[in-house]
Amino acid sequence: MDEFTPYSAKEGSSSRSSRVRNPSFHTSSSRPLVSTSKDAFPLLRNRTSATSIRTCSSSSDVSEIYSPIPDRHLLESHQQRWLYAPSLSPAPSSRAISPAPRSFSPGHGSRSNRNLSFSTLMESERSRRTSVSPSFLRHEPRVKPKSASAGEEHSMGKRWVRWMHKNGMKQLVVPAAIAGSLWIRWAIGLASYSGENTPPMYGDYEAQRHWMELTIHLPIRQWYTHDLQYWGLDYPPLTAYVSWLCGIVGSRLNPSWFALDSSRGIETPESKAFMRATVLVLDALIYIPALVMFVKAWQGTRSLRTQNLALLILLLQPALLLIDFGHFQYNSVMLGFTLLAMNFFATGHDVLGALCFVLSLGFKQMALYYAPAIGSYLLGKCLYLGTSQGGRLFVRLGLVTTITFFVLFLPFLPPFAPFSAIMDPITRIFPFNRGLFEDKVANFWCSSNVVFKWKHWLARDALVKLSTGLTALGFLPSVVGLIRGGIMAAPPVPGDNDASPATVPTLPLLPYALLTSSMSFFLFSFQVHEKTILVPLLPMTLLLSGASPDSSVFAWGVLSNNIGVFSMWPLLKRDGMAVPYVATLLLWNRLIGYNPLRLAKRSVVKMLSLAVYAACIVLHVIELVIPPPARYPDVFPVLNVLVCTPVFALVWLWSIKCGLEIAWAMGGLPGSSKAKVEPDVKVDQTGLKSGSTGSIGRESGARAMSLGFSQARQRAPYRAASVGPDVNE
């Protein structure tokens, strides 16, 4: 019977025929129909209707007609048979015993079965099919249960975050994580450090202390010229200013800690505690707030548990902890300023981001490894905004960069110093006369120097030019991707971007471009230290923090972090930090739940990880039981380089591949002009414009990034207007 079919009761019909049965698993009862007049033609309505259907002939007649509700669960139960192969009739001896009644049939069940609930009958049907069908005809699910995913339930950090949330302490996760990470930092500082009890030069610890000594006793013009043979200052001016501030505070506590010349090599417990405290305070003031801001800005649409776990992963990155709080340096200040720049770029504050990046450059020249990526991103955004807004942004960025550098180097410029004094810090910051590389660093030059002695075949100037060319060629794909992405994503109509959007579609490319650029510098640039691996590890760990445990980003991120720590083993061994080295690595891997044996089968990164970890373990065991031969005292550091360099090269290639994939998702590769992103500007109920000019949309490639800030920016304008349904959807 159709919904709009007129109905009239037939005369002489029995009471049984005047009922409309509703075949349902829930009930076997039927509802009687009230007879109506001949001329009445009521329309059928569903039983769930709040209003009754009355005849048109008389308002006093009370007649209700209920139309049967389609038994969708019956249709579903029958349609499920199409998903299964027809069952065979195996021998009775090999047939499994079914817990369900054999007489059950969805369409023709007995009265006893009709009294059962629908869920009970469906469960019986599933049990019957499982027991009767042979094993080779059963459809096994292609997707494994969630509990089987790699490292998800084995993550100590994830279990702790879940426990805190379930016990009503989710607001304490971030303070507890920060407090715990500070305690671990201080515990690492209780171990040895660079140059402890090794006169006459000691190590990096003495270098940092000596810079505090000379900055508080000598005029600024002599900072970069005083006794260069004993740890001459070779970092940019912001490092010198921070050293001066720390020296002032320390000299107030105990002037003997920083007495000029007479305090060289001082290693009293109090002075060591003060030096360790300076690293901890600067880390807590700059780097840790930058991490918290990163999680909120780049992963704003992720769950609170995911954000907490990401912060925990970033706080306990082993390489940075071992170098800054063990070996003793202040790399977290440089990395913190760079991370703040990324956060400001993500929130649309480009001028503040440029200021923070200049401060990073002013603290350590290693921040130049990020300069091609950040400069290309800002230039691409200027091109994306168009002539009007883009030109104004370009001028503002140029002014803030120039003014900040001018202020940093002002004491070395007239009238405070002769113009030639500016060359003193520059020649110390860029030491091209030191050689191609120092010690045994896992990059292209040191590893290839085993078979080809570069210094014997090429002069120093030629090596500088060659390394510059290879470095530029290495980061060229990221530069082209960011600039071209800004051009391709720009709207075709001039002036459409006068609204100055907070973010641009090329933002998802920025972390990968930073990784490509910094890894290219590490592999091919001039004068690289083993500690420089911290620079490419920052963007790699940022990507890792937001990745799922079964993704390639997670696998490559953990592999690069572990091998990055292993590449610094010769340095850490010389510092006497074997115990913190092992403990920090094990803690971090246990925290994230990493186990290379649980990675996806037949995965390239799994096979590579297993091979590399096996080589690392074998090398550690051999180094422990066999002393190096007298003829080759550096055989173990060289083997370390040969193991680590291929991994870093593959990470560099992988970052280029990911950048190309995201560029393709945003607008296609060169030559695909049809794939250019068109702006989709709409006006919502609040009167605000949305689309590519105001946020990052799905069509502009924002979904290619797993960090989530772009999605939050996209959905924010619609929250006020989401009360009623959208008729356009």
Secondary structure by P-SEA (a helix, b strand, c coil): ccccbbbbbbccccccccccccccccccbbbbbbbbccccbbbbbcccccbbbbbccccccbbbbbccccaaaaaaaaaacccccccccccccccccccccccccccccccccccccaaaaaaaaaaaaaaccccccccccccccccccccccccaaaaaaaaaaaaccccaaaaaaaaaaaaaaaaaaccccccccccccccaaaaaaaaaaaaaccccccccccccccccccccaaaaaaaaaaaaaaaaacccccccccccccccaaaaaaaaaaaaaaaaacaaaaaaaaaaaccccccaaaaaaaaaaaaaaaaaaaacccccccaaaaaaaaaaaaaaaaacaaaaaaaaaaaaaaaccccccaaaaaaaaaaaaaaaaccaaaaaaaaaaaaaaaaaaaaaacccccccccccccaaaaaaaccccccccccccccccccccccccccccccaaaaaaaaaaaaaaaaaaaaaaaaaaaaaacccccccccccccccccccaaaaaaaaaaaaaaccccccccccaaaaaaaaaaaaaacccccaaaaaaaaaaaaaaaaaaaaaaaaccaaaaaaaaaaaaaaacccccccccccaaaaaaaaaaaaaaaaaaaaacccccccccaaaaaaaaaacaaaaaaaaaaaaaaaaaaaaaaccccccccccccccccccccccccccccccccccccccccccaaaaaaacccccccccccccc
